């Protein structure tokens, strides 16, 4: 006698994402509060990181991180990510904001640099390598 399992049962349970709003660090609430997302609406976890002056008064306009994490859908998350691309440069001296989308249970535990930004760095490294090789060939002929 064989038993047939419904393999689609996991999809009905929904994704689990860490959730928090405007927290100043990736501790406590941002890594301890988990929400079971609605599988009819949500298919990704999102993380929004903002670096800027505080919502409250601080001497010298000190900047801090604000984190928000949530259940989301890929379309909306990617729209926000593309809309914020020009402001996502992660410099310490200027205000910035970044959005990240991930799939998989509790995938938004860590707050990391997106692979899209790393791809731009690879292009710069490749371009620099090519220019260096060309310059070396020119000088070796002299």
N, CA, C and O of each residue as an XYZ file, in Angstrom:
568
protein
N       0.847     -1.182      0.000
C       0.000      0.000      0.000
C       0.893      1.246      0.000
O       1.765      1.377      0.858
N       0.687      2.146     -0.937
C       1.510      3.343     -1.010
C       0.679      4.565     -0.617
O      -0.538      4.601     -0.794
N       1.370      5.550     -0.086
C       0.716      6.773      0.344
C       1.117      7.885     -0.608
O       2.297      8.030     -0.928
N       0.166      8.662     -1.057
C       0.438      9.784     -1.950
C       0.364     11.063     -1.126
O      -0.627     11.329     -0.447
N       1.436     11.848     -1.202
C       1.483     13.119     -0.475
C       1.182     14.261     -1.427
O       1.597     14.244     -2.586
N       0.476     15.226     -0.945
C       0.208     16.431     -1.727
C       1.435     17.319     -1.636
O       1.669     17.958     -0.609
N       2.221     17.363     -2.705
C       3.480     18.124     -2.704
C       3.254     19.625     -2.707
O       4.180     20.391     -2.439
N       2.047     20.050     -3.005
C       1.751     21.467     -3.045
C       1.384     22.020     -1.670
O       1.076     23.206     -1.549
N       1.410     21.191     -0.643
C       0.971     21.628      0.684
C       1.868     22.701      1.271
O       1.392     23.551      2.024
N       3.159     22.683      0.945
C       4.071     23.687      1.499
C       3.751     25.073      0.962
O       3.875     26.060      1.686
N       3.340     25.160     -0.307
C       3.017     26.455     -0.889
C       1.795     27.083     -0.228
O       1.673     28.308     -0.192
N       0.903     26.270      0.286
C      -0.302     26.792      0.926
C      -0.009     27.380      2.304
O      -0.787     28.186      2.813
N       1.096     26.987      2.902
C       1.424     27.479      4.235
C       1.894     28.927      4.210
O       1.661     29.665      5.168
N       2.530     29.333      3.171
C       3.019     30.696      3.075
C       4.460     30.839      3.516
O       5.011     29.976      4.200
N       5.040     31.913      3.123
C       6.423     32.270      3.403
C       6.512     32.887      4.795
O       5.583     33.562      5.238
N       7.616     32.658      5.475
C       7.862     33.332      6.758
C       8.910     34.410      6.539
O       9.973     34.154      5.975
N       8.600     35.612      6.989
C       9.538     36.739      6.862
C       9.706     37.424      8.217
O       8.786     37.453      9.035
N      10.899     37.972      8.434
C      11.096     38.833      9.599
C      10.401     40.150      9.296
O      10.428     40.632      8.164
N       9.782     40.726     10.313
C       9.067     41.985     10.133
C       9.446     42.974     11.241
O       9.568     42.608     12.410
N       9.624     44.215     10.847
C       9.871     45.314     11.787
C       9.723     46.608     11.002
O       9.711     46.598      9.771
N       9.611     47.708     11.708
C       9.449     48.986     11.035
C      10.276     50.065     11.717
O      10.159     50.292     12.921
N      11.113     50.724     10.928
C      11.955     51.845     11.381
C      12.737     51.537     12.654
O      12.780     52.354     13.575
N      13.353     50.363     12.705
C      14.200     50.002     13.837
C      15.614     50.521     13.590
O      16.052     50.605     12.443
N      16.321     50.866     14.647
C      17.643     51.473     14.508
C      18.767     50.456     14.356
O      19.921     50.839     14.165
N      18.453     49.181     14.437
C      19.491     48.164     14.258
C      18.850     46.852     13.816
O      17.625     46.729     13.784
N      19.681     45.882     13.478
C      19.187     44.576     13.035
C      19.216     43.580     14.187
O      19.592     42.422     14.004
N      18.825     44.026     15.353
C      18.762     43.186     16.532
C      17.336     43.209     17.061
O      16.445     43.820     16.471
N      17.146     42.550     18.153
C      15.863     42.519     18.855
C      14.683     42.313     17.913
O      14.527     41.220     17.368
N      13.860     43.314     17.708
C      12.617     43.157     16.955
C      12.850     42.681     15.519
O      12.092     41.849     15.022
N      13.874     43.187     14.852
C      14.093     42.853     13.442
C      14.543     41.410     13.207
O      14.463     40.922     12.080
N      15.008     40.730     14.234
C      15.389     39.326     14.063
C      14.617     38.386     14.989
O      14.904     37.191     15.049
N      13.650     38.926     15.698
C      12.862     38.065     16.588
C      11.383     38.020     16.227
O      10.663     37.139     16.696
N      10.920     38.948     15.407
C       9.509     38.977     15.028
C       9.352     38.381     13.629
O       9.859     38.921     12.646
N       8.639     37.259     13.563
C       8.430     36.552     12.300
C       6.945     36.545     11.985
O       6.104     36.338     12.860
N       6.644     36.776     10.719
C       5.248     36.771     10.286
C       5.050     35.691      9.232
O       5.887     35.528      8.345
N       3.961     34.960      9.323
C       3.576     34.016      8.284
C       2.823     34.820      7.223
O       1.739     35.343      7.481
N       3.404     34.911      6.042
C       2.838     35.741      4.980
C       1.658     35.047      4.302
O       1.566     33.820      4.295
N       0.779     35.833      3.746
C      -0.369     35.317      3.009
C       0.110     34.820      1.646
O       0.558     35.631      0.836
N       0.030     33.509      1.362
C       0.555     32.975      0.108
C      -0.183     33.476     -1.131
O       0.341     33.374     -2.240
N      -1.380     34.009     -0.962
C      -2.138     34.547     -2.092
C      -1.602     35.920     -2.515
O      -1.811     36.346     -3.651
N      -0.918     36.604     -1.609
C      -0.470     37.978     -1.856
C       1.051     38.085     -1.874
O       1.609     38.783     -2.720
N       1.724     37.408     -0.959
C       3.165     37.596     -0.739
C       3.977     36.412     -1.257
O       3.649     35.255     -0.997
N       5.041     36.723     -1.994
C       5.938     35.668     -2.452
C       7.408     35.996     -2.189
O       8.286     35.213     -2.550
N       7.688     37.146     -1.565
C       9.059     37.528     -1.201
C       9.064     38.213      0.168
O       8.032     38.654      0.674
N      10.243     38.282      0.736
C      10.465     39.101      1.933
C      11.215     40.344      1.470
O      12.071     40.258      0.589
N      10.908     41.479      2.046
C      11.598     42.715      1.659
C      12.321     43.309      2.854
O      11.920     43.132      4.004
N      13.394     44.018      2.549
C      14.163     44.751      3.549
C      14.419     46.146      3.011
O      14.888     46.303      1.884
N      14.120     47.144      3.797
C      14.373     48.527      3.438
C      15.369     49.077      4.454
O      15.137     49.020      5.662
N      16.471     49.605      3.952
C      17.501     50.174      4.820
C      17.651     51.649      4.468
O      17.873     52.005      3.311
N      17.528     52.489      5.470
C      17.690     53.932      5.276
C      18.805     54.414      6.188
O      18.853     54.051      7.364
N      19.696     55.224      5.651
C      20.776     55.841      6.416
C      20.537     57.336      6.366
O      20.512     57.927      5.287
N      20.363     57.946      7.516
C      20.112     59.375      7.511
C      20.028     59.928      8.921
O      20.270     59.237      9.910
N      19.674     61.203      8.969
C      19.554     61.848     10.274
C      18.394     61.222     11.030
O      17.470     60.671     10.431
N      18.452     61.310     12.332
C      17.449     60.675     13.182
C      16.096     61.381     13.071
O      16.017     62.543     12.673
N      15.041     60.657     13.431
C      13.697     61.239     13.466
C      13.564     62.201     14.643
O      12.641     63.015     14.687
N      14.484     62.103     15.588
C      14.479     62.955     16.771
C      15.759     63.780     16.781
O      16.711     63.461     16.068
N      15.786     64.835     17.584
C      16.931     65.729     17.608
C      18.152     65.054     18.217
O      18.067     64.391     19.251
N      19.292     65.238     17.552
C      20.581     64.779     18.075
C      21.612     65.838     17.732
O      21.519     66.482     16.687
N      22.584     66.021     18.596
C      23.613     67.014     18.297
C      24.383     66.627     17.029
O      24.616     65.447     16.769
N      24.760     67.608     16.269
C      25.581     67.463     15.062
C      24.890     66.649     13.963
O      25.555     66.166     13.045
N      23.588     66.495     14.044
C      22.853     65.796     12.991
C      23.359     64.388     12.732
O      23.524     63.985     11.581
N      23.605     63.644     13.792
C      24.111     62.275     13.681
C      23.222     61.422     12.779
O      21.997     61.533     12.820
N      23.849     60.570     11.965
C      23.111     59.667     11.078
C      23.116     58.253     11.656
O      24.083     57.816     12.279
N      22.002     57.556     11.428
C      21.896     56.159     11.853
C      21.121     55.374     10.792
O      20.502     55.955      9.900
N      21.167     54.041     10.907
C      20.390     53.173     10.029
C      18.979     53.010     10.580
O      18.773     52.943     11.792
N      18.024     52.947      9.677
C      16.657     52.574     10.011
C      16.298     51.383      9.140
O      16.417     51.445      7.916
N      15.863     50.306      9.762
C      15.515     49.085      9.045
C      14.027     48.823      9.112
O      13.389     49.009     10.149
N      13.485     48.386      7.986
C      12.111     47.906      7.931
C      12.128     46.612      7.137
O      12.762     46.524      6.086
N      11.425     45.607      7.649
C      11.333     44.308      6.987
C       9.870     43.921      6.923
O       9.089     44.258      7.812
N       9.494     43.197      5.845
C       8.071     42.858      5.685
C       7.881     41.718      4.701
O       8.802     41.333      3.980
N       6.652     41.182      4.689
C       6.197     40.291      3.628
C       5.838     41.182      2.442
O       5.351     42.298      2.627
N       6.074     40.697      1.238
C       5.842     41.540      0.072
C       5.577     40.663     -1.140
O       5.646     39.437     -1.057
N       5.274     41.297     -2.269
C       5.215     40.541     -3.516
C       6.317     41.055     -4.434
O       6.717     42.216     -4.358
N       6.797     40.178     -5.295
C       7.977     40.473     -6.114
C       7.794     41.728     -6.958
O       8.711     42.544     -7.052
N       6.640     41.895     -7.565
C       6.417     43.047     -8.439
C       6.592     44.361     -7.685
O       7.340     45.230     -8.130
N       5.918     44.516     -6.558
C       6.014     45.761     -5.786
C       7.415     45.975     -5.235
O       7.937     47.089     -5.270
N       8.023     44.911     -4.728
C       9.359     45.030     -4.153
C      10.368     45.464     -5.219
O      11.189     46.349     -4.977
N      10.305     44.844     -6.387
C      11.245     45.200     -7.455
C      10.983     46.606     -7.980
O      11.926     47.293     -8.372
N       9.741     47.051     -8.000
C       9.442     48.428     -8.411
C      10.087     49.421     -7.454
O      10.685     50.406     -7.886
N       9.964     49.162     -6.148
C      10.595     50.047     -5.163
C      12.112     50.001     -5.292
O      12.778     51.034     -5.220
N      12.649     48.818     -5.480
C      14.100     48.669     -5.610
C      14.625     49.481     -6.804
O      15.625     50.190     -6.684
N      13.954     49.375     -7.943
C      14.378     50.138     -9.128
C      14.203     51.645     -8.894
O      15.047     52.439     -9.307
N      13.118     52.030     -8.237
C      12.869     53.453     -7.980
C      13.923     54.053     -7.058
O      14.233     55.241     -7.155
N      14.475     53.232     -6.160
C      15.460     53.731     -5.191
C      16.911     53.525     -5.641
O      17.838     53.923     -4.935
N      17.111     52.913     -6.800
C      18.464     52.584     -7.259
C      19.414     53.779     -7.247
O      20.568     53.652     -6.836
N      18.941     54.923     -7.689
C      19.783     56.123     -7.749
C      20.147     56.655     -6.364
O      21.123     57.391     -6.219
N      19.374     56.292     -5.358
C      19.636     56.778     -3.997
C      20.301     55.720     -3.124
O      20.515     55.953     -1.934
N      20.631     54.561     -3.694
C      21.209     53.454     -2.930
C      22.711     53.387     -3.191
O      23.165     52.544     -3.965
N      23.483     54.261     -2.557
C      24.926     54.290     -2.769
C      25.727     54.034     -1.512
O      26.950     53.920     -1.589
N      25.106     53.942     -0.385
C      25.706     53.523      0.887
C      26.976     54.279      1.272
O      27.949     53.676      1.724
N      26.963     55.580      1.095
C      28.071     56.431      1.546
C      27.786     56.901      2.966
O      26.638     57.189      3.303
N      28.807     56.981      3.796
C      28.609     57.332      5.203
C      28.259     58.797      5.399
O      27.642     59.150      6.404
N      28.640     59.664      4.456
C      28.466     61.098      4.660
C      27.142     61.640      4.101
O      26.816     62.806      4.327
N      26.382     60.822      3.381
C      25.146     61.307      2.765
C      23.978     60.380      3.117
O      24.173     59.205      3.428
N      22.780     60.925      3.064
C      21.587     60.114      3.291
C      21.370     59.193      2.090
O      21.588     59.593      0.946
N      20.943     57.972      2.353
C      20.617     57.032      1.270
C      19.548     56.059      1.735
O      19.257     55.952      2.927
N      18.966     55.347      0.765
C      17.938     54.369      1.063
C      18.019     53.247      0.027
O      18.181     53.509     -1.165
N      17.907     51.997      0.487
C      17.982     50.834     -0.391
C      16.853     49.866     -0.077
O      16.385     49.778      1.059
N      16.432     49.152     -1.089
C      15.396     48.125     -0.951
C      15.980     46.817     -1.451
O      16.700     46.796     -2.449
N      15.674     45.725     -0.764
C      16.129     44.410     -1.182
C      14.971     43.434     -1.109
O      14.126     43.534     -0.219
N      14.927     42.494     -2.036
C      13.871     41.483     -2.102
C      14.539     40.111     -2.084
O      15.573     39.921     -2.723
N      13.967     39.164     -1.370
C      14.534     37.820     -1.348
C      13.416     36.798     -1.232
O      12.319     37.108     -0.767
N      13.707     35.574     -1.661
C      12.732     34.499     -1.580
C      13.262     33.420     -0.651
O      14.470     33.195     -0.571
N      12.379     32.773      0.029
C      12.756     31.725      0.969
C      12.393     32.128      2.389
O      12.427     33.308      2.741
N      12.049     31.144      3.195
C      11.667     31.422      4.569
C      12.765     32.159      5.332
O      13.923     31.740      5.345
N      12.382     33.247      5.956
C      13.260     34.057      6.808
C      14.541     34.510      6.100
O      15.581     34.677      6.737
N      14.461     34.706      4.797
C      15.637     35.097      4.017
C      16.100     36.516      4.321
O      17.224     36.877      3.975
N      15.267     37.326      4.957
C      15.652     38.707      5.245
C      16.230     38.882      6.656
O      16.136     39.961      7.243
N      16.823     37.821      7.187
C      17.462     37.893      8.505
C      18.633     38.876      8.472
O      18.708     39.797      9.285
N      19.539     38.666      7.527
C      20.712     39.535      7.414
C      20.400     40.726      6.522
O      19.598     40.634      5.593
N      21.036     41.824      6.816
C      20.943     43.000      5.968
C      22.286     43.094      5.257
O      23.311     43.390      5.872
N      22.264     42.836      3.950
C      23.515     42.756      3.193
C      23.470     43.646      1.971
O      22.416     44.150      1.582
N      24.641     43.829      1.370
C      24.757     44.572      0.130
C      24.189     43.720     -0.988
O      24.546     42.548     -1.110
N      23.329     44.270     -1.791
C      22.673     43.540     -2.868
C      23.661     43.122     -3.943
O      24.656     43.810     -4.174
N      23.398     42.009     -4.596
C      24.249     41.517     -5.673
C      24.247     42.470     -6.855
O      25.227     42.522     -7.598
N      23.166     43.229     -7.052
C      23.120     44.187     -8.154
C      24.226     45.226     -8.018
O      24.843     45.615     -9.010
N      24.472     45.667     -6.814
C      25.530     46.655     -6.585
C      26.902     46.025     -6.812
O      27.809     46.693     -7.310
N      27.066     44.758     -6.458
C      28.331     44.069     -6.657
C      28.621     43.914     -8.139
O      29.777     44.013     -8.550
N      27.607     43.676     -8.944
C      27.787     43.532    -10.377
C      28.408     44.803    -10.959
O      29.285     44.718    -11.819
N      27.970     45.972    -10.506
C      28.546     47.226    -10.981
C      30.021     47.312    -10.628
O      30.807     47.818    -11.429
N      30.423     46.835     -9.457
C      31.822     46.844     -9.066
C      32.641     45.933     -9.965
O      33.775     46.271    -10.302
N      32.094     44.773    -10.367
C      32.795     43.861    -11.269
C      33.072     44.524    -12.600
O      34.155     44.366    -13.162
N      32.104     45.264    -13.107
C      32.305     45.985    -14.370
C      33.461     46.966    -14.253
O      34.275     47.092    -15.168
N      33.527     47.657    -13.123
C      34.610     48.620    -12.919
C      35.959     47.904    -12.865
O      36.939     48.390    -13.430
N      36.016     46.766    -12.198
C      37.265     46.003    -12.101
C      37.694     45.512    -13.477
O      38.874     45.589    -13.819
N      36.752     45.008    -14.269
C      37.080     44.532    -15.617
C      37.573     45.675    -16.489
O      38.563     45.529    -17.206
N      36.887     46.814    -16.430
C      37.306     47.971    -17.226
C      38.695     48.443    -16.813
O      39.519     48.764    -17.669
N      38.958     48.486    -15.532
C      40.272     48.908    -15.038
C      41.360     47.930    -15.473
O      42.461     48.348    -15.832
N      41.063     46.650    -15.445
C      42.023     45.634    -15.872
C      42.361     45.789    -17.347
O      43.527     45.693    -17.730
N      41.358     46.026    -18.171
C      41.585     46.201    -19.616
C      42.418     47.445    -19.888
O      43.366     47.401    -20.672
N      42.070     48.548    -19.246
C      42.830     49.787    -19.436
C      44.277     49.596    -18.987
O      45.195     50.056    -19.666
N      44.494     48.936    -17.873
C      45.851     48.680    -17.373
C      46.641     47.842    -18.364
O      47.814     48.123    -18.610
N      46.019     46.817    -18.936
C      46.712     45.956    -19.909
C      47.089     46.744    -21.155
O      48.193     46.584    -21.676
N      46.187     47.593    -21.642
C      46.479     48.400    -22.820
C      47.616     49.379    -22.543
O      48.513     49.531    -23.372
N      47.589     50.039    -21.398
C      48.643     50.990    -21.037
C      49.987     50.282    -20.915
O      51.003     50.820    -21.355
N      50.016     49.096    -20.332
C      51.267     48.340    -20.196
C      51.831     47.971    -21.569
O      53.044     48.030    -21.770
N      50.961     47.588    -22.524
C      51.430     47.267    -23.872
C      52.014     48.490    -24.549
O      53.038     48.397    -25.226
N      51.387     49.612    -24.378
C      51.871     50.853    -24.989
C      53.241     51.212    -24.427
O      54.147     51.546    -25.191
N      53.410     51.153    -23.114
C      54.687     51.504    -22.487
C      55.766     50.460    -22.731
O      56.951     50.795    -22.726
N      55.391     49.217    -22.943
C      56.405     48.186    -23.191
C      57.018     48.338    -24.582
O      58.135     47.877    -24.814
N      56.308     48.974    -25.505
C      56.831     49.209    -26.851
C      57.755     50.414    -26.920
O      58.503     50.564    -27.886
N      57.716     51.256    -25.933
C      58.556     52.469    -25.943
C      59.962     52.207    -25.537
O      60.776     53.129    -25.500
